[in-house]
């Protein structure tokens, strides 16, 4: 199986909200709130720990959440984001399952969910099935030769469009090229591509 076929299989099976329970969607969102500024593997371990503690069903205090995630960067802020997200999660599930286009869903998530910027919201929506939103992490920005530290929403949208063009030039979709670059640059085997 070629890398492109492997990526397509992963994206079509694992990354579709129709194949997910509300609990799965919840933990995908938790991951995307926790991952900015942190290592993928470390966040995966923390999310597994939250699952073991039944975080979806439990009503933990911010203090308890802080204790569970304190090995991550910005853990105090992220604990507050997770606590606040629980209150809007039913509306997020409705949004994900709605007929609204992916770009509009992303805009709503960025405005309504603390801790979700354009990149994290794109990552979450990719996990739900969006195939044309770019996750502009450091690997993709290097690929696009973008070297600024900060990025506005306008910058993000412009770079995303540039990435779409590059993907099309290579006869690939945005999600496929994005995943391929990320796997190559991060050294993460494609079979571990699960968040």
N, C-alpha and C positions, 0 to 999 in steps of 0.2 A: 504494500500500500504506500503510495507516495505521501509526502508531507502535506500537500494540498488536500488530498483525499482524507487523510487523518483529521486535519483541521475541520474540513467540511462535516465529517461525521460527528466530531465533538460538538461543533456549533449547532448542528441540526438536532441532535438528540438531547444533550445535557442542557443546552441553553435555550429553552423555550418555556415560557411561563405555563403553557398548557400542560406540560409534563410535571409541574411542580405543585406541591401543596402550599397552603399559606405559611406553614412552618418553614418550608424550604425557602420561600420568597423572603421571609423574615430574616433568616440567617444569611442569605445572599446580601441583603441590605446591611445587616450588622457588619459583615466583612467589608463592604464598600465604605462604610463610615470609619472603620478602624484602620484601613490599609494606607491612607495618605501618610507619607513620611516614614513608613515602616516596611520591613521586609515581608514579602509574600508568605514565606514559610512560617515566620513568627506569628503573623496574624492568623494563619490557618490553625496553628496550635491553640491560640487564644479562643477562636471561634469553636473549636472542638471542646475546649474546657467549658465554654458557656453552654454548649449543647448538653454536656454531661451534667451540668447543674440546672438543666431544664429552664434556661433563661426565658424561653418563649412563654412559658406558662407562669413563671415566678414573677412577683412584683418586687424586685430588689430595689433597695434604696440606692441613691447615687453613690454613697459611701461603699456599699457592698460591690457595686459594679466597678468602682475605682480599684478595690482590692483585687478583683479578678483580672483587670487589664493593666495593672500598674507597670508591667514590664515593657509596655509600648510607649512610644513618644506621644506627648500631649494627652496622656491618659486621663487627666482630670477633665479636660474639655470634652474628650470623646465619651467619657462616662455620662456627662450631662446630655450630650447629643443622643446617646442610646436611650436614656431615660425619657427624653422628650419625644423621640421617634415612636416609642410605644403608644403614645396617645394618638398619633396620626396614622398609625399603621393600617387600620381598617380602610381609611380613605386611600392610602397608597395602593392597597390590594385592588380596590375598585378602579383606581386610575390605570394600573397595569393591565387589567382585564378589559378596559374600555376600548372603544374603536378609535380613540384619538391617535394621531400619528406620533411616532417615536420622538421626533424633535420637540413637539409640544409637551409630551410627557416629561422630557428632560428639563425643559424650562420650568415646569410646575415643580418638579422635584428639587431643583436648585433653589427655588424661592421658598419652598415649604419645609424642607428637611435640613436641619442644622448639620453641618459637617459634609454636606454633599455639594461640591463644586461641579463644574462642567465635566471634569475627568471622572470623578467618582460616580456621578449620575450616569455618564455614558457607560462606565464599567457595569453598574447595576443593570442598566437596560440591555446591555449586551447579554448578560446572564438571563434576561427575560426573553431574548429572541431578536433584539434590534441588530441588524446586520450592517447598517450603513452609518453608524455613529462611531467615530474614532475615539479610542482611549489614548489621549495624547500624553503618555508618560515619558520619562526621560529617554527611553530607547527610541521611541517614535520621533521625539523632538530632535534627537541626534541625527536620525535618518533624514529628517526634513532640514537639517542644518540650522535649527532655531536655537540661538544661544542666550536669549534674554531670560532673566530669572523670574520675572513676574509676567503674567499673561492676563489680559482682559478677556471678557466674553467675546468681544469683537475679534481679538487676535485668535482665540480658540476656534471660532467659526471659520475664519479665513484659512487657518492651518488645516482644519478638518477638510475643507474644500480642496486644498492643495493635495492632501493625502488621498482624497477620493480620485483625483485626476491620476496620481501616481499608481494607485491600485488598478485603475482602468487600463492604463498604459501597459501594465503587466498581466492583463487579462485575469484579474483577481478582484474579489470583493474587498471592501474595507475591512471587514472582520477577519477575513482570511490573511490578508497581508499584515494586518495589525498583530494577529496571533503568531504568525510566522516570525516576524521581526522580534516580538517580545520573547518568544521561546529561544531564538538564536542568541539574542543579546543578553538575556538573563541567565542563560544556561539551564533553564528549567525544561526537562523532557516534556514533550507534547502530551504524553499519557498522563502527566500530573497536572495538566491544565484543567483544574476543576473549580476554580473560583474566578 
